[in-house]
Amino acid sequence: MTSVEPIPGGRAAARRAKGAGGAGSRRRLRRRRWLRAVAVTTGATLVAGCGAGYLYYRHLNGNIRAGTKNLTDSHGERTAPNAKGQTPLNILLIGTDSRASQENIDLGGSAGDASRPALADVQMLLHVSADRSNASLISIPRDTRVDIPACHDEKGRQSAALPRTMINTALAQGGPGCVLGTWVALTGIDIDHYMMVDFSGVVRMADAVGGVPVCVDRNMYDRYRPGHGGTGLKLTKGTHVVQGVQALQWLRTRDAWGSDINRTKAQHLYLNSMVRQLKSSGRMSDPGQLMSLAEAATKSLSVDKDLADLKKLYDLGEQLRQVPAERISSLTVPVVEDPSDRNRLLLKPGDTEQIWKMLIADTPLDAKGAPAGTASGGPSAPSSPSTPAADAAVSAPAVAKGSVAVTVQNASGGGTRAARISAALNAAGFTGARPAPGGGSRATTRLTYGSGQLAQAQAVAAALHLPADALAESGPARGLTLVIGADWKSGTAFTAAPAPTAVPTSVAVETADDDKNCMTVVPQGNLYTF
């Protein structure tokens, strides 16, 4: 019989060994349960976080108000891509005096204006170069009279063209899409997007960035006077951080600065200071402050439908963030006093077109570098007469010339150009060509035509030696309209002029890195000082 060796220490030892093994098993079991619980909790937290993030993303997207980009028949030209395929970015910035909400009535006063159409008292074109190395902010003062093209609102209601009308009324013709169409007609530039903000939006954004430093050269008090205006802004000499209502007052102040032109300078000073504030404060990298900015921005902005998405707005912000402050320039277009009304302004012929040409050519306005894009990607060029493809002659299809109706308008600044070109067309057999008033101010020549009229437009273009991309279809409207731009100031055969390389001497350019800039107070006795 085989004997079995007893476990050393007997049954008690065996029981202890068994107990020890059981305790280890229980510990291992508890550890597995704990790890499983942590995994489940972590997973649930991640899922909940993703869900909350998605819901917050939808919430922010839901804040954004959107509309149609261009509600006119105006067509602008695009700058050809540079060697890296990059193109400039053009965004119209609009500030509205709408009293459509109680909040805006409280901030802007004039409750009686709640029912009137809103006006666009602030209008600036932001041009960002193709290689994102520089940007320019160009303002047109609200008192400037321009030709506002025919427009329709989002519901299709039509408004007639308004010649020599204050530019701020374009918004009342149908919304921001009418303002953008007016700028396209004035500049000849294709504009990518618009962004519009009201009184309450200005207040929210100023608070979200923690206030904006501004400076005045003496004590100032923009006193409110019944029947005359005034914001009530009161500041002592020196630098102040304005936010909330004070920020809105700063942007709306006019009388204490002495003119509408100087008001645009105060607005540039504010925006340049905000750029420095955002770049230096770390807000763009702090998650909490970024959320605050995102909430304020999406609640404050109305944008075109192509931009009405949080990711697109974020991508746009990233592109703008690339531009250094010292290469962000701001200016007000050159204007002259309207001879028929000293309280109104007109765009200065020649000088204004010079600026539009520089933007189309993507030439920097700050004189601090070579034409945009040469440092990276090669220079951009206008997709117009100066590019080889556009220089190709338009072939002349066979058409009955005498049956072609052409309206010729002058936007070149020369008084008899429309009559001269009409006469040249008549001599070439286009007896339906007639000069007409209007045309406004335009940098480039444009021939628009209705649906099915391309052959007629090509025949007219061939007679005048116009480049191919001077032609643009205007939609269902019938008839051809030739608007002679500032690029065709003489002769009856079109010859492309080189784009200017510097802003006119009538323009003062400031850059966003200038932190010593102060607004000059015009006291008018002691009326606007204390």
Secondary structure, 3 states (H helix, E strand, C coil): CCCCCCCCCHHHHHHHHHHHHHHHHHHHHHHHHHHHHHHHHHHHHHHHHHHHHHHHHHHHHHHCEEECCCCECCCCECEECCCCCCCCEEEEEEEECCCCCHHHHHHHCCHHHHHCCCCEEEEEEEEECCCCCCEEEEECCCCEEEEECCEECCCCCEECCEEEEEHHHHHHHCCHHHHHHHHHHHHCECCCEEEEECHHHHHHHHHHCCCEEEEECCCEECCCECCCECCCCEECCEEEEECCHHHHHHHHCCHHHCCHHHHHHHHHHHHHHHHHHHHHHCCCCCHHHHHHHHHHHHHHEEEEHHHCCHHHHHHHHHHHHCCCHHHEEEEECCEEEECCEEEEEEECCCHHHHHHHHHHCCCCCCCCCCCCCCCCCCCCEECCCCCHHHHCECCCCCCCHHHCEEEEEECCCCCCHHHHHHHHHHHCCCCEEEECCCCCCCCCCEEEECCCCHHHHHHHHHHHCCEHHHEEECCCCCCEEEEECCCCCCCCCCCCCCCCCCCCCCCCCEECCCCCCCECCCCCCCCCCC
